[in-house]
Amino acid sequence: MNNKTKQLFTTFGTYGLFLFLSVFSIYWVWLKGPTYFNGDDLAFHLARIEGLSQSISSGEFLPRINYFLAEGMGYPTGIFYPELFLYPAAILRYFGFSVVTSYQLYLILLNFITFVIAYNCFYSVNKSKWGALLFSVIYGLSSYRMSDVLYRAAIGESLAFLFFPLVYVGIYQIIYGDKKKWWILAIGMTGLVYSHPLSTLLSCIFLLIYCLISIRPLFKDRSRLLRLVLATGAAALLSVDVYLPMLEQVLFQRLRMQDVSMFYLAKEAQSIGEYLSIAYNNIGYNNIGILIPIGLLIGLIYLKKESKENQRLLFIAILFFFLATSYFPHALFHGTFFNAIQFPWRYFLIVTFLVCWFVADSLVKVNKLTFKTRTTLVGLLLLLTIGLNLQNQLQLNKFRPTTAKQFEQLDGNSLGYGKEFLPSGMEAWATPTSLLSEPQDHVEITNMSRNNNAFFLHYNVSSSTRLIYPILYYKGYVAEVNGTEKAVEDAESYKGTNMHGLVQVTVKGKGTVLVWYKGTIIQKVSRWISLVSLMLFFFYIVILPKVTNHKDNNQRT
């Protein structure tokens, strides 16, 4: 058997193991049945999948508004909660799979890609296949990640686990490795933005700290600093389609998230003892797991013997672990954008990655251990990780039992715990096909129809009349009255009831009205900027090197 064949078998074996673990890690909670664990945010994400699938069915492939949510009134998840990486599940739903089956297959895919990216990221730096295998397994099956996947059903944060290895490898290559690979950081940060904006904020804090403690090599070679700026600029341009429409909407109107803080960092933070108790019981929404604290402790004991890079990682891991605890003065930041993080234990994403990387890297580089001892340690660590995952699943399987049939009865009113993106001060609620008119007398409405984001009707009124639609009011809605486009209004009161937050159109006489979500100029321009940036980025990192290599080869011959 030649080397190529051996490599092929090794690759297939490794990826086969990843596929097995992708299924195994969720089997008792989400595949075995007949009941499944109902995760904290699951109803919201299943509703997002359903709404996105319905938009695809109606020919709207990149919706800003999800019309399955808010009981048909439309919720701006496409603006505030990026849905790019939710398309695999939505497409499966579109092709006729049940929403439960679509979600099950999506979780397997999410797990598999996380394993693959983690493996290749570690190997790209350390060139150790068994080290990469160790890292990918203990990271992919880490307790906090699986709490995100299973207990919380936090799809956005689970996706962040997929992209964060790229963020670390990207910044490492820029400062200490091959600076020409700056594009890895750009891909990682862009992926985070399109996955979970809050995790992007955490990653920015990590990058800031990492750059500060690496400031000498960064400024010693200005070309490395230039690559960092280049990566930042590329990620910013690729992500314009997310943050510009979001910023535009927040500046246009006040939303619930700007008035009501559902969570405060100081109230959600817990002591080290409480976190360790949760880890020992191996169940909970913020379960960091017992292996991560043990890894931190071992790292501290042997700190002086570790490489400079591992010392940096341990320092940052300890700092982020401290930030997650109640010992940090979180109350000082309640009035700042840091409170948007909501839960300080979200820092466990960073802690988990850094400790898993440190553990795998240390076992790769330790020289005093014999091959047999090292192999035994790695094997025990892998078995322990898999065993803890199994134990966690068997515990979860006893709680919140929900049948597939119950999940299929989707609730369009599941907007997440905080309902953050509703208009501020909104009190009224409406059914999807209801229409209110003020005044009510001498008003004739006929041929009323609705198709997802378009609401059409004929009207015949004797005086100026306000039509209040069952549609949430956001920037981007327009009304065509007798073929002439006009802006919609924020609804006024109706019979003494405050209708603020719903769409209103004022008409007079006789004619037709078509209300629909057209979008904004900023939304359209930002999408084109990101699309053009993506094409240029792809050309720069894929096409251009091939063209350059081809020219070099021709010159040599």
Helices and strands as residue ranges (DSSP letters): H 3-26, I 27-31, E 35-37, H 42-57, G 70-72, H 77-80, G 84-86, H 87-94, H 99-126, H 129-140, H 143-146, I 147-151, H 155-175, G 179-181, H 183-195, H 197-212, H 215-220, H 222-238, H 240-252, H 256-259, H 265-268, H 272-281, H 291-301, G 303-305, H 308-323, G 330-333, G 337-341, G 344-347, H 348-365, H 371-396, E 401-403, H 404-408, E 436-438, E 443-451, E 454-472, E 477-481, E 484-487, E 489-490, E 502-517, H 521-538, I 539-543, H 544-556
